[in-house]
Amino acid sequence: MKLASWIISAALAVTISFSTATAGQAEGLKVGGKDFTEQYLVAEMTRLLLEKKGYTVEKKDGLGTSIVRAALETGEVDVYWEYTGTSLVTFNKVTDSLTPEETYAKVKELDAAKGLVWLAPSKANNTYALAIRQNNPKTDGITTLSDLAKAYKDGKEVLMGATAEFPKREDGLIGLEKKYDFKAGRANIRPMEIGLVYNALANGDIDVATVGATDGRIAAMKLILLKDDKNFFPNYALVPVVRKSTLDAHPDLEPLLDSLSAKLDDATMQRLNGEVDVEKKPIETVAKAYLDEAGLL
């Protein structure tokens, strides 16, 4: 009887332990992401990596910059990929000119006070850039942002296609106008979704477009990026950022996400973004194929 009781108690303990572990894992992790191709890709790659490790994942992508950051701070999201320049200027209000290494170190330090941990930075730098098309009389001869500023100061009607966020950001048009001493003027700004600026530029509806430097459509459409000759735009290294409480509970997340971060650079992200935006492949297909190719799945 004693032996039977011991066996029953042991079995019950194992069952309770297993149930507790399962319940804990069922709580899962929440992966955030912004509302453009590169972010959809890294959010999906993160989901696939976490699910491979046995996590239950809820993906919350397609969010605006401020919304996903707030979600991370409040715990509505556990992890998402942010850009160092965005945190530096938009969230921490630092406008000093810093090297890429200094930018990463500064946001890592400042965001640690908010319970956020910046993991290893990738080599993908999706900084803002302004692009023009070839053979446009209104922009022919413009090769730098100083040239563009002069055109606006001379009263030329150069139509700029931009996301709704860009004209309102210190690391966007607000700071750009201060640095280069010009005013584009409301009449010359055409707010639109990031995916629409490329067709608008190609069709002649706008003359200059705000783009991300790792966008695959730049090369495909043979666009010209204007040189930031006064080095206004900070470095925008793509980095996984995790809540400290989440990382404390799941320390295996750091080497897992760092393994992906180590693989990403400008050329890789341009290629993957191009597969989605130019070749029209599904996000899920491109993300999984890349992880297989990189030996991460």
Solvent accessible surface area in square Angstrom, and as a share of the most:
residue,aa,sasa,rsa
1,M,196,0.88
2,K,182,0.77
3,L,127,0.63
4,A,49,0.38
5,S,59,0.38
6,W,166,0.58
7,I,93,0.47
8,I,118,0.60
9,S,65,0.42
10,A,36,0.28
11,A,56,0.43
12,L,105,0.52
13,A,59,0.46
14,V,104,0.60
15,T,77,0.45
16,I,100,0.51
17,S,70,0.45
18,F,143,0.60
19,S,58,0.37
20,T,89,0.52
21,A,66,0.51
22,T,68,0.39
23,A,66,0.51
24,G,45,0.43
25,Q,87,0.39
26,A,64,0.50
27,E,149,0.67
28,G,17,0.17
29,L,6,0.03
30,K,52,0.22
31,V,0,0.00
32,G,1,0.01
33,G,1,0.01
34,K,5,0.02
35,D,77,0.40
36,F,53,0.22
37,T,21,0.12
38,E,4,0.02
39,Q,1,0.00
40,Y,70,0.26
41,L,0,0.00
42,V,1,0.01
43,A,1,0.01
44,E,2,0.01
45,M,0,0.00
46,T,0,0.00
47,R,57,0.21
48,L,29,0.14
49,L,2,0.01
50,L,0,0.00
51,E,71,0.32
52,K,122,0.52
53,K,104,0.44
54,G,35,0.33
55,Y,26,0.10
56,T,72,0.42
57,V,22,0.13
58,E,93,0.42
59,K,64,0.27
60,K,56,0.24
61,D,40,0.21
62,G,34,0.32
63,L,45,0.22
64,G,21,0.20
65,T,10,0.06
66,S,71,0.46
67,I,110,0.56
68,V,0,0.00
69,R,8,0.03
70,A,51,0.40
71,A,13,0.10
72,L,1,0.00
73,E,75,0.34
74,T,101,0.59
75,G,21,0.21
76,E,97,0.43
77,V,0,0.00
78,D,15,0.08
79,V,0,0.00
80,Y,1,0.00
81,W,1,0.00
82,E,1,0.00
83,Y,8,0.03
84,T,0,0.00
85,G,0,0.00
86,T,4,0.02
87,S,0,0.00
88,L,2,0.01
89,V,12,0.07
90,T,28,0.16
91,F,38,0.16
92,N,24,0.12
93,K,145,0.62
94,V,26,0.15
95,T,102,0.59
96,D,95,0.49
97,S,100,0.65
98,L,52,0.26
99,T,66,0.38
100,P,68,0.43
101,E,126,0.57
102,E,86,0.38
103,T,0,0.00
104,Y,43,0.16
105,A,55,0.43
106,K,67,0.29
107,V,0,0.00
108,K,82,0.35
109,E,110,0.49
110,L,54,0.27
111,D,0,0.00
112,A,59,0.46
113,A,95,0.74
114,K,84,0.36
115,G,30,0.29
116,L,1,0.01
117,V,35,0.20
118,W,1,0.00
119,L,4,0.02
120,A,40,0.31
121,P,59,0.37
122,S,8,0.05
123,K,166,0.70
124,A,0,0.00
125,N,40,0.21
126,N,21,0.11
127,T,27,0.16
128,Y,41,0.16
129,A,11,0.09
130,L,1,0.00
131,A,0,0.00
132,I,6,0.03
133,R,47,0.17
134,Q,91,0.40
135,N,136,0.70
136,N,5,0.03
137,P,116,0.73
138,K,88,0.37
139,T,1,0.00
140,D,87,0.45
141,G,70,0.67
142,I,18,0.09
143,T,82,0.48
144,T,28,0.16
145,L,4,0.02
146,S,36,0.24
147,D,48,0.25
148,L,1,0.01
149,A,2,0.02
150,K,122,0.52
151,A,6,0.04
152,Y,14,0.05
153,K,117,0.50
154,D,83,0.43
155,G,59,0.57
156,K,113,0.48
157,E,122,0.55
158,V,1,0.00
159,L,37,0.18
160,M,0,0.00
161,G,0,0.00
162,A,0,0.00
163,T,31,0.18
164,A,61,0.48
165,E,64,0.29
166,F,0,0.00
167,P,35,0.22
168,K,153,0.65
169,R,25,0.09
170,E,66,0.29
171,D,1,0.01
172,G,0,0.00
173,L,11,0.06
174,I,59,0.30
175,G,6,0.06
176,L,1,0.00
177,E,21,0.10
178,K,140,0.59
179,K,86,0.36
180,Y,6,0.02
181,D,100,0.52
182,F,11,0.05
183,K,154,0.65
184,A,4,0.03
185,G,37,0.36
186,R,223,0.82
187,A,82,0.64
188,N,21,0.11
189,I,22,0.11
190,R,92,0.34
191,P,88,0.55
192,M,44,0.20
193,E,127,0.57
194,I,41,0.21
195,G,33,0.31
196,L,99,0.49
197,V,0,0.00
198,Y,3,0.01
199,N,92,0.47
200,A,11,0.08
201,L,0,0.00
202,A,55,0.43
203,N,109,0.56
204,G,37,0.35
205,D,86,0.45
206,I,1,0.01
207,D,5,0.03
208,V,0,0.00
209,A,0,0.00
210,T,2,0.01
211,V,2,0.01
212,G,15,0.15
213,A,20,0.15
214,T,0,0.00
215,D,16,0.08
216,G,9,0.09
217,R,30,0.11
218,I,16,0.08
219,A,73,0.57
220,A,58,0.45
221,M,61,0.27
222,K,147,0.62
223,L,18,0.09
224,I,72,0.37
225,L,71,0.35
226,L,9,0.04
227,K,135,0.57
228,D,33,0.17
229,D,55,0.29
230,K,94,0.40
231,N,119,0.61
232,F,37,0.16
233,F,23,0.10
234,P,24,0.15
235,N,28,0.14
236,Y,7,0.02
237,A,11,0.08
238,L,0,0.00
239,V,0,0.00
240,P,0,0.00
241,V,1,0.00
242,V,0,0.00
243,R,52,0.19
244,K,105,0.45
245,S,65,0.42
246,T,11,0.06
247,L,20,0.10
248,D,94,0.49
249,A,69,0.53
250,H,54,0.24
251,P,93,0.58
252,D,51,0.26
253,L,0,0.00
254,E,73,0.33
255,P,86,0.54
256,L,25,0.12
257,L,0,0.00
258,D,34,0.18
259,S,41,0.26
260,L,0,0.00
261,S,0,0.00
262,A,82,0.64
263,K,92,0.39
264,L,1,0.01
265,D,52,0.27
266,D,58,0.30
267,A,74,0.57
268,T,19,0.11
269,M,0,0.00
270,Q,62,0.27
271,R,105,0.38
272,L,2,0.01
273,N,4,0.02
274,G,9,0.08
275,E,26,0.12
276,V,19,0.11
277,D,21,0.11
278,V,65,0.38
279,E,102,0.46
280,K,155,0.66
281,K,81,0.34
282,P,79,0.50
283,I,33,0.17
284,E,96,0.43
285,T,72,0.42
286,V,2,0.01
287,A,0,0.00
288,K,100,0.43
289,A,55,0.43
290,Y,12,0.05
291,L,0,0.00
292,D,70,0.36
293,E,111,0.50
294,A,22,0.17
295,G,61,0.58
296,L,30,0.15
297,L,63,0.31
